[in-house]
Amino acid sequence: METIGFKAEIAVVGSGASGMGNEVVKLLNEAGCRVHVFDIKETADGFSITVT
């Protein structure tokens, strides 16, 4: 698969901790992009926020 280079690019991916969002994170990372991920999940105590 031919990829486009993203070496000087930064991406922010929502819902990137699991599922399709996580696959997008992996593809962007492999293409050389700096990736920042955030995810919000509902828990018994309220919400859990993940930011990387």
N, C-alpha and C positions, 0 to 999 in steps of 0.2 A: 504494500500500500504506500503510495506516495504521500508525503506529509508536507505541510507548509511550515517553515521555520518561524518560531515565536521567541527567539532568544532575547529580544529587547522588550518583550511585551509582558504585561501583568494581567492576570485574569482573576475575577472574583466569581466563585461558583456557589450558588445557593443549593441547599439540600445535597451537598457533596459528600457527606459522611457515609452514605450507603446507596445502594441501587444504581440507577442510571446516572445520577449526579456524580457518584464515585467513579464511574467509568469515564465520564467526561473529564474529571480531574486527572485520571491516569493518562488519557490521550493527550491532553494539553501539556502535561508534564513531560511526556515522551517527546513531544514536538519542541521542547525547549522553553516553554512558557513558565514564568513564575506564577504559581497558583495559590490563591488564598481561598480557604473554604469556610463557609459558615453553615450551621445546621441548627434548627430549633426543633426539639422533640417534647411532646407532652409527657409528663411523668405523674406519679401519684401525688407528689408534693408541689406540682406546678409545672414549670418548664425547665428544660435543660438546654443550654446554649453552648455550642461548640464552635470555636473560631481558631483557625490555624493559619 
